Amino acid sequence: TQLLEQSPQFLSIQEGENLTVYCNSSSVFSSLQWYRQEPGEGPVLLVTVVTGGEVKKLKRLTFQFGDARKDSSLHITAAQPGDTGLYLCAGRKETSGSRLTFGEGTQLTVNP
Amino acid sequence: DAGVIQSPRHEVTEMGQEVTLRCKPISGHDYLFWYRQTMMRGLELLIYFNNNVPIDDSGMPEDRFSAKMPNASFSTLKIQPSEPRDSAVYFCASSLRGRVSEAFFGQGTRLTVV
């Protein structure tokens, strides 16, 4: 059983559409991060959220941390082919120190 | 800084052989993580170190896997003997201390055991 469950696992959409990716857990996290990974490379950090209810925006990407700090979402507005990639959420639990656990990822494909 | 450096980038080996993966973390980082990525299981944490000391190795699959960090600038992950089910991409990452610290990843080692 994954500590962090991401949905959907795969998403294929047309350029210009909006989408939301979810990251859920039954555990409370002291911080949650979203990473993006391209083929042949390691994941790269997009954002970190630490406060329940926190919302952060990065251009067309909006990240939200759940009030109870158990879940998070990533919303992309007007997706572009350059957004194609594997999106991974990762969390640190209060009781696990610096252990960083990743979700399974959401593979996003944006078609022109 | 050149970032996290892993070697080799690709490794093909026969079942039963010993495999050693290498990692050079970013200078000054306190933590080093080893992950394994597969389509079926995603990115799994194998082990992590704090100041060269192994803190949590609960993700290491079995005794065939071992990891060392003899100094702050070098770590190895060894598989002996290797099996086909060990085929995966292995990533090393390093970070500073703190709950908001970014994990910086290397480019990974793609291991194929035939």
Interface residues (C-beta under 8 A of the other chain):
Chain A: Q2 S30 S31 Q33 Y35 G40 E41 G42 P43 V44 L45 T48 V50 L88 A90 R92 S96 G97 S98 R99 L100 T101 F102 G103 E104 G105
Chain B: V4 Y31 F33 Y35 R41 G42 L43 E44 L45 Y48 N50 I55 D56 F91 A93 S95 R97 G98 R99 V100 S101 E102 A103 F105 G106 Q107 G108
